């Protein structure tokens, strides 16, 4: 699986206390995963968080899958 999704996530100290977010948004990956766990569709999530784009939900899933495989995902928290 390609790792190009990694370019679409970020962690900045000044945004959401350094939690991993979809790049250029304040939407944390954990929020997207929580929405999916509650049964929301991608369309519902995009309506709820208009700063997200089509494909961002899949990026969150890919991030979570990598963590579940025990992969280390190096992210340097930017200031």
N, CA, C and O atoms as CSV, one atom per row, in Angstrom:
chain,resi,resn,atom,element,x,y,z
A,1,UNK,N,N,0.849,-1.191,0.000
A,1,UNK,CA,C,0.000,0.000,0.000
A,1,UNK,C,C,0.885,1.243,0.000
A,1,UNK,O,O,1.862,1.329,0.745
A,2,UNK,N,N,0.537,2.166,-0.819
A,2,UNK,CA,C,1.308,3.404,-0.912
A,2,UNK,C,C,1.162,4.218,0.370
A,2,UNK,O,O,0.134,4.176,1.046
A,3,UNK,N,N,2.199,4.942,0.674
A,3,UNK,CA,C,2.198,5.778,1.875
A,3,UNK,C,C,1.902,7.237,1.568
A,3,UNK,O,O,2.195,8.109,2.386
A,4,UNK,N,N,1.321,7.523,0.394
A,4,UNK,CA,C,1.067,8.913,0.025
A,4,UNK,C,C,0.064,9.593,0.948
A,4,UNK,O,O,0.016,10.822,1.002
A,5,UNK,N,N,-0.735,8.823,1.672
A,5,UNK,CA,C,-1.688,9.395,2.616
A,5,UNK,C,C,-0.972,10.148,3.732
A,5,UNK,O,O,-1.541,11.065,4.324
A,6,UNK,N,N,0.272,9.768,4.024
A,6,UNK,CA,C,1.015,10.416,5.107
A,6,UNK,C,C,1.228,11.902,4.846
A,6,UNK,O,O,1.377,12.684,5.785
A,7,UNK,N,N,1.242,12.291,3.586
A,7,UNK,CA,C,1.408,13.703,3.246
A,7,UNK,C,C,0.165,14.517,3.577
A,7,UNK,O,O,0.201,15.747,3.530
A,8,UNK,N,N,-0.934,13.847,3.910
A,8,UNK,CA,C,-2.204,14.534,4.154
A,8,UNK,C,C,-2.562,14.619,5.630
A,8,UNK,O,O,-3.678,15.000,5.982
A,9,UNK,N,N,-1.610,14.261,6.499
A,9,UNK,CA,C,-1.837,14.390,7.935
A,9,UNK,C,C,-0.753,15.279,8.519
A,9,UNK,O,O,0.341,15.391,7.965
A,10,UNK,N,N,-1.066,15.905,9.634
A,10,UNK,CA,C,-0.083,16.771,10.276
A,10,UNK,C,C,-0.310,16.808,11.776
A,10,UNK,O,O,-1.376,16.460,12.285
A,11,UNK,N,N,0.723,17.238,12.449
A,11,UNK,CA,C,0.661,17.423,13.890
A,11,UNK,C,C,1.399,18.704,14.207
A,11,UNK,O,O,2.616,18.791,14.047
A,12,UNK,N,N,0.653,19.695,14.656
A,12,UNK,CA,C,1.245,20.992,15.007
A,12,UNK,C,C,0.868,21.328,16.440
A,12,UNK,O,O,-0.291,21.205,16.835
A,13,UNK,N,N,1.840,21.743,17.197
A,13,UNK,CA,C,1.619,22.073,18.596
A,13,UNK,C,C,0.529,23.128,18.752
A,13,UNK,O,O,-0.229,23.098,19.721
A,14,UNK,N,N,0.447,24.041,17.825
A,14,UNK,CA,C,-0.508,25.145,17.919
A,14,UNK,C,C,-1.912,24.771,17.441
A,14,UNK,O,O,-2.840,25.572,17.550
A,15,UNK,N,N,-2.065,23.575,16.919
A,15,UNK,CA,C,-3.379,23.122,16.445
A,15,UNK,C,C,-3.758,21.845,17.188
A,15,UNK,O,O,-3.070,20.829,17.089
A,16,UNK,N,N,-4.842,21.907,17.920
A,16,UNK,CA,C,-5.372,20.751,18.661
A,16,UNK,C,C,-4.316,20.121,19.563
A,16,UNK,O,O,-4.272,18.900,19.714
A,17,UNK,N,N,-3.475,20.947,20.155
A,17,UNK,CA,C,-2.452,20.505,21.117
A,17,UNK,C,C,-1.535,19.430,20.556
A,17,UNK,O,O,-1.066,18.564,21.295
A,18,UNK,N,N,-1.278,19.479,19.264
A,18,UNK,CA,C,-0.356,18.538,18.643
A,18,UNK,C,C,-0.959,17.210,18.237
A,18,UNK,O,O,-0.245,16.323,17.769
A,19,UNK,N,N,-2.262,17.062,18.407
A,19,UNK,CA,C,-2.925,15.819,17.974
A,19,UNK,C,C,-2.890,15.730,16.456
A,19,UNK,O,O,-2.870,16.746,15.761
A,20,UNK,N,N,-2.883,14.504,15.956
A,20,UNK,CA,C,-2.808,14.295,14.515
A,20,UNK,C,C,-4.137,14.697,13.866
A,20,UNK,O,O,-5.210,14.240,14.261
A,21,UNK,N,N,-4.028,15.564,12.861
A,21,UNK,CA,C,-5.190,16.103,12.140
A,21,UNK,C,C,-5.020,15.891,10.644
A,21,UNK,O,O,-3.926,15.609,10.156
A,22,UNK,N,N,-6.118,16.032,9.939
A,22,UNK,CA,C,-6.033,16.130,8.494
A,22,UNK,C,C,-5.340,17.459,8.199
A,22,UNK,O,O,-5.718,18.494,8.748
A,23,UNK,N,N,-4.346,17.431,7.350
A,23,UNK,CA,C,-3.535,18.609,7.053
A,23,UNK,C,C,-4.411,19.783,6.616
A,23,UNK,O,O,-5.373,19.617,5.867
A,24,UNK,N,N,-4.061,20.941,7.090
A,24,UNK,CA,C,-4.740,22.215,6.783
A,24,UNK,C,C,-6.157,22.285,7.336
A,24,UNK,O,O,-6.972,23.078,6.864
A,25,UNK,N,N,-6.454,21.456,8.338
A,25,UNK,CA,C,-7.739,21.536,9.038
A,25,UNK,C,C,-7.472,21.450,10.539
A,25,UNK,O,O,-6.339,21.252,10.976
A,26,UNK,N,N,-8.517,21.599,11.296
A,26,UNK,CA,C,-8.450,21.372,12.738
A,26,UNK,C,C,-9.268,20.136,13.102
A,26,UNK,O,O,-9.745,20.002,14.229
A,27,UNK,N,N,-9.420,19.252,12.149
A,27,UNK,CA,C,-10.203,18.029,12.375
A,27,UNK,C,C,-9.240,16.897,12.694
A,27,UNK,O,O,-8.455,16.468,11.849
A,28,UNK,N,N,-9.316,16.423,13.934
A,28,UNK,CA,C,-8.427,15.353,14.378
A,28,UNK,C,C,-8.836,14.017,13.759
A,28,UNK,O,O,-10.016,13.752,13.528
A,29,UNK,N,N,-7.837,13.196,13.502
A,29,UNK,CA,C,-8.083,11.852,12.982
A,29,UNK,C,C,-9.024,11.103,13.931
A,29,UNK,O,O,-9.925,10.393,13.484
A,30,UNK,N,N,-8.815,11.263,15.229
A,30,UNK,CA,C,-9.647,10.556,16.206
A,30,UNK,C,C,-11.116,10.954,16.096
A,30,UNK,O,O,-11.997,10.125,16.325
A,31,UNK,N,N,-11.389,12.198,15.751
A,31,UNK,CA,C,-12.773,12.649,15.589
A,31,UNK,C,C,-13.421,11.933,14.406
A,31,UNK,O,O,-14.566,11.488,14.493
A,32,UNK,N,N,-12.684,11.825,13.304
A,32,UNK,CA,C,-13.216,11.130,12.127
A,32,UNK,C,C,-13.492,9.663,12.463
A,32,UNK,O,O,-14.538,9.126,12.100
A,33,UNK,N,N,-12.553,9.019,13.157
A,33,UNK,CA,C,-12.736,7.607,13.521
A,33,UNK,C,C,-13.903,7.433,14.487
A,33,UNK,O,O,-14.647,6.457,14.392
A,34,UNK,N,N,-14.066,8.370,15.415
A,34,UNK,CA,C,-15.219,8.317,16.328
A,34,UNK,C,C,-16.525,8.425,15.550
A,34,UNK,O,O,-17.488,7.718,15.846
A,35,UNK,N,N,-16.557,9.305,14.558
A,35,UNK,CA,C,-17.766,9.452,13.731
A,35,UNK,C,C,-18.083,8.152,12.996
A,35,UNK,O,O,-19.236,7.726,12.942
A,36,UNK,N,N,-17.062,7.534,12.437
A,36,UNK,CA,C,-17.269,6.259,11.743
A,36,UNK,C,C,-17.763,5.185,12.711
A,36,UNK,O,O,-18.649,4.398,12.378
A,37,UNK,N,N,-17.186,5.161,13.902
A,37,UNK,CA,C,-17.598,4.176,14.913
A,37,UNK,C,C,-19.050,4.367,15.330
A,37,UNK,O,O,-19.724,3.412,15.718
A,38,UNK,N,N,-19.530,5.611,15.249
A,38,UNK,CA,C,-20.927,5.911,15.586
A,38,UNK,C,C,-21.876,5.606,14.427
A,38,UNK,O,O,-23.093,5.730,14.563
A,39,UNK,N,N,-21.310,5.207,13.289
A,39,UNK,CA,C,-22.146,4.833,12.155
A,39,UNK,C,C,-22.356,5.923,11.120
A,39,UNK,O,O,-23.160,5.756,10.204
A,40,UNK,N,N,-21.651,7.031,11.249
A,40,UNK,CA,C,-21.801,8.099,10.268
A,40,UNK,C,C,-21.163,7.681,8.947
A,40,UNK,O,O,-20.135,7.002,8.933
A,41,UNK,N,N,-21.769,8.085,7.855
A,41,UNK,CA,C,-21.203,7.820,6.532
A,41,UNK,C,C,-20.168,8.897,6.211
A,41,UNK,O,O,-20.086,9.921,6.889
A,42,UNK,N,N,-19.382,8.649,5.168
A,42,UNK,CA,C,-18.418,9.658,4.736
A,42,UNK,C,C,-19.143,10.956,4.385
A,42,UNK,O,O,-18.674,12.044,4.720
A,43,UNK,N,N,-20.274,10.841,3.718
A,43,UNK,CA,C,-21.036,12.029,3.339
A,43,UNK,C,C,-21.482,12.815,4.563
A,43,UNK,O,O,-21.410,14.044,4.581
A,44,UNK,N,N,-21.949,12.096,5.596
A,44,UNK,CA,C,-22.365,12.760,6.831
A,44,UNK,C,C,-21.194,13.495,7.485
A,44,UNK,O,O,-21.343,14.620,7.962
A,45,UNK,N,N,-20.040,12.850,7.501
A,45,UNK,CA,C,-18.855,13.452,8.117
A,45,UNK,C,C,-18.440,14.694,7.344
A,45,UNK,O,O,-18.092,15.710,7.947
A,46,UNK,N,N,-18.472,14.626,6.027
A,46,UNK,CA,C,-18.100,15.787,5.211
A,46,UNK,C,C,-19.065,16.948,5.421
A,46,UNK,O,O,-18.658,18.110,5.380
A,47,UNK,N,N,-20.325,16.644,5.644
A,47,UNK,CA,C,-21.300,17.715,5.929
A,47,UNK,C,C,-21.050,18.325,7.305
A,47,UNK,O,O,-21.147,19.539,7.480
A,48,UNK,N,N,-20.731,17.483,8.272
A,48,UNK,CA,C,-20.497,17.934,9.644
A,48,UNK,C,C,-19.209,18.758,9.764
A,48,UNK,O,O,-19.132,19.688,10.567
A,49,UNK,N,N,-18.208,18.410,8.964
A,49,UNK,CA,C,-16.906,19.076,9.001
A,49,UNK,C,C,-16.560,19.567,7.594
A,49,UNK,O,O,-15.832,18.891,6.867
A,50,UNK,N,N,-17.071,20.722,7.209
A,50,UNK,CA,C,-16.913,21.210,5.831
A,50,UNK,C,C,-15.469,21.498,5.415
A,50,UNK,O,O,-15.200,21.664,4.225
A,51,UNK,N,N,-14.551,21.559,6.354
A,51,UNK,CA,C,-13.149,21.773,5.977
A,51,UNK,C,C,-12.511,20.500,5.417
A,51,UNK,O,O,-11.435,20.545,4.821
A,52,UNK,N,N,-13.191,19.359,5.615
A,52,UNK,CA,C,-12.691,18.098,5.064
A,52,UNK,C,C,-13.066,17.979,3.593
A,52,UNK,O,O,-14.058,18.546,3.134
A,53,UNK,N,N,-12.242,17.222,2.864
A,53,UNK,CA,C,-12.503,16.966,1.445
A,53,UNK,C,C,-12.746,15.485,1.241
A,53,UNK,O,O,-12.395,14.664,2.088
A,54,UNK,N,N,-13.347,15.151,0.113
A,54,UNK,CA,C,-13.552,13.757,-0.231
A,54,UNK,C,C,-12.191,13.059,-0.200
A,54,UNK,O,O,-11.222,13.568,-0.763
A,55,UNK,N,N,-12.115,11.927,0.438
A,55,UNK,CA,C,-10.867,11.184,0.566
A,55,UNK,C,C,-10.224,11.331,1.933
A,55,UNK,O,O,-9.416,10.489,2.325
A,56,UNK,N,N,-10.571,12.393,2.672
A,56,UNK,CA,C,-9.976,12.596,3.989
A,56,UNK,C,C,-10.389,11.515,4.981
A,56,UNK,O,O,-9.599,11.143,5.849
A,57,UNK,N,N,-11.603,11.011,4.867
A,57,UNK,CA,C,-12.049,9.933,5.747
A,57,UNK,C,C,-11.194,8.689,5.502
A,57,UNK,O,O,-10.803,8.003,6.447
A,58,UNK,N,N,-10.910,8.408,4.252
A,58,UNK,CA,C,-10.069,7.263,3.920
A,58,UNK,C,C,-8.650,7.440,4.461
A,58,UNK,O,O,-8.020,6.467,4.875
A,59,UNK,N,N,-8.152,8.655,4.460
A,59,UNK,CA,C,-6.832,8.930,5.028
A,59,UNK,C,C,-6.822,8.585,6.517
A,59,UNK,O,O,-5.857,8.004,7.013
A,60,UNK,N,N,-7.885,8.938,7.225
A,60,UNK,CA,C,-7.986,8.617,8.647
A,60,UNK,C,C,-7.993,7.102,8.864
A,60,UNK,O,O,-7.369,6.598,9.797
A,61,UNK,N,N,-8.698,6.393,8.003
A,61,UNK,CA,C,-8.753,4.929,8.116
A,61,UNK,C,C,-7.375,4.327,7.844
A,61,UNK,O,O,-6.953,3.405,8.543
A,62,UNK,N,N,-6.680,4.834,6.847
A,62,UNK,CA,C,-5.339,4.328,6.544
A,62,UNK,C,C,-4.379,4.585,7.703
A,62,UNK,O,O,-3.552,3.734,8.030
A,63,UNK,N,N,-4.489,5.745,8.313
A,63,UNK,CA,C,-3.661,6.065,9.482
A,63,UNK,C,C,-3.944,5.068,10.613
A,63,UNK,O,O,-3.016,4.527,11.215
A,64,UNK,N,N,-5.211,4.832,10.893
A,64,UNK,CA,C,-5.588,3.906,11.962
A,64,UNK,C,C,-5.135,2.483,11.643
A,64,UNK,O,O,-4.686,1.764,12.536
A,65,UNK,N,N,-5.246,2.074,10.394
A,65,UNK,CA,C,-4.819,0.735,10.002
A,65,UNK,C,C,-3.315,0.563,10.214
A,65,UNK,O,O,-2.864,-0.490,10.665
A,66,UNK,N,N,-2.551,1.585,9.892
A,66,UNK,CA,C,-1.105,1.518,10.110
A,66,UNK,C,C,-0.776,1.372,11.585
A,66,UNK,O,O,0.099,0.590,11.958
A,67,UNK,N,N,-1.474,2.120,12.418
A,67,UNK,CA,C,-1.262,1.999,13.861
A,67,UNK,C,C,-1.658,0.612,14.362
A,67,UNK,O,O,-0.976,0.044,15.214
A,68,UNK,N,N,-2.745,0.068,13.843
A,68,UNK,CA,C,-3.214,-1.255,14.259
A,68,UNK,C,C,-2.218,-2.349,13.864
A,68,UNK,O,O,-2.122,-3.372,14.542
A,69,UNK,N,N,-1.485,-2.142,12.784
A,69,UNK,CA,C,-0.454,-3.095,12.374
A,69,UNK,C,C,0.812,-2.936,13.213
A,69,UNK,O,O,1.765,-3.697,13.048
A,70,UNK,N,N,0.823,-1.967,14.098
A,70,UNK,CA,C,1.977,-1.736,14.950
A,70,UNK,C,C,3.070,-0.931,14.296
A,70,UNK,O,O,4.197,-0.887,14.790
A,71,UNK,N,N,2.747,-0.292,13.183
A,71,UNK,CA,C,3.736,0.523,12.500
A,71,UNK,C,C,3.988,1.815,13.268
A,71,UNK,O,O,3.087,2.377,13.889
A,72,UNK,N,N,5.198,2.254,13.211
A,72,UNK,CA,C,5.549,3.549,13.787
A,72,UNK,C,C,5.405,4.593,12.679
A,72,UNK,O,O,5.973,4.457,11.595
A,73,UNK,N,N,4.646,5.619,12.974
A,73,UNK,CA,C,4.428,6.673,11.999
A,73,UNK,C,C,5.102,7.930,12.526
A,73,UNK,O,O,4.551,8.636,13.371
A,74,UNK,N,N,6.294,8.202,12.022
A,74,UNK,CA,C,7.010,9.365,12.540
A,74,UNK,C,C,6.366,10.669,12.103
A,74,UNK,O,O,6.297,10.981,10.915
A,75,UNK,N,N,5.905,11.409,13.069
A,75,UNK,CA,C,5.367,12.750,12.825
A,75,UNK,C,C,6.075,13.680,13.785
A,75,UNK,O,O,6.076,13.460,14.996
A,76,UNK,N,N,6.664,14.696,13.248
A,76,UNK,CA,C,7.303,15.689,14.094
A,76,UNK,C,C,6.297,16.788,14.354
A,76,UNK,O,O,5.824,17.440,13.423
A,77,UNK,N,N,5.973,16.991,15.594
A,77,UNK,CA,C,5.034,18.062,15.922
A,77,UNK,C,C,5.657,19.390,15.564
A,77,UNK,O,O,6.714,19.755,16.080
A,78,UNK,N,N,5.000,20.103,14.683
A,78,UNK,CA,C,5.488,21.406,14.251
A,78,UNK,C,C,4.970,22.479,15.181
A,78,UNK,O,O,3.890,22.348,15.758
A,79,UNK,N,N,5.730,23.523,15.322
A,79,UNK,CA,C,5.262,24.614,16.192
A,79,UNK,C,C,4.670,25.729,15.384
A,79,UNK,O,O,4.225,26.730,15.946
